[in-house]
């Protein structure tokens, strides 16, 4: 389990950070351009908002990206 800690780059102590790392490279990278071309994901924050660092990933979006990357979800 990853534990959050105060973000050392933020002036506001309410900001939290966590450390993440990829488990393995994707067999096939999935680009943002490709994700934006899928009408099913038009309402996902990743597609709609121009600047976003953290967001939920809906189950359908995860499944579609993993399928496009040639990985099982």
Secondary structure, 3 states (H helix, E strand, C coil): CCCCEECCCCCCCCCEECCCCCCCCCCCCCCHHHHHCCHHHCCCHHHHCCCCCCCCCCHHHHHHHHHHCCCCC
